[in-house]
Amino acid sequence: MNLTAGRCAKLAIMAIRARVTSASTRRPGGNRRFGLLLVMLAGTYVISAFVPGTVTRTLQIALFLAIVLLAVRASRAPRRVARLVNAVILAGSAAALALARGAPTGAAAGAASAWIALILAFAVVLILGEVLSGKDVTLQSIFGAISAYLIIGLMFAACYAAMSDLGGGPFFANGQRATTATLQYFSFTTLTTVGYGDFTAAADSGRAVAVMEAVLGQVFLAVLVGWLVSVFRAPRFSGDSAGTVPHPRTPARQNRAAMSAAVRRSSRRQSARPRPGAPPRLTRRG
């Protein structure tokens, strides 16, 4: 009985440690907010396309800030690191907002666009890290991948805006004006390799960045999103039918099963031992 009680106590301690560790590493929220992030991205693009003027620039920076903060919150970064990152992002976005409102064009506006591209690239890294680190591919994982794809398009649009403001010359060929709507239009047609041809980059640097965006967009869709969708649709257990999926065993169930198995082994050993005072068993030979 002492041996059985000791083993049960050890298994109970192991179960409590596993539960405490999983509760401490698990962070509420997680990847459940990728659907909200996708909705915010769609709203950002609609506002940028249909609301011209300086108000669009202010709203765009505010929405980009909210998108990055939501991506930081959806990540599994420690709270201290998340707070530090949020403080840096808030300070930089406030400075970018002041520069954008003070000078719609020029070096100040180019610096603001460069900051927007930087924080959007950081958001892509956070989202992809959260999607790829998940154990299971869920619908929220696919939402996260699509959100990262849209953020890449907005990030390159901000890069084009920074190049247009800091370059000194017109970004588009034939003297076409580079606005927020036209830059985003050019970015997403390049990202999806549609290439209507109505807007083309004038300088070699703009063409080089456009080629990089086109290649990245194709690789992203063909490799990452295609793999996520295929894993999401594939059955998890090959031996089961399509309609039945066995329930996965949780750590608590595994601990209970291990405890019951240890108790059964101990009881078998005790029953096999001879009782004190009992006559010895006689075995027949041959």
Secondary structure, DSSP 8 states (H G I E B T S, - for coil): -HHHHHHHHHHHHHHHHHHHHHHHH--SSGGGGHHHHHHHHHHHHHHHHH--SHHHHHHHHHHHHHHHHHHHHHS---HHHHHHHHHHHHHHHHHHHHHHHH-SSSHHHHHHHHHHHHHHHHHHHHHHHHHHH-SS--HHHHHHHHHHHHHHHHHHHHHHHHHHHHHSS-SBGGG----HHHHHHHHHHHHTT---SSS-BSSHHHHHHHHHHHHHHHHIIIIIIHHHHHHHHS-S-TTS-SS-------HHHHHHHHHHHHHHHHHHHHHHS--TT---------
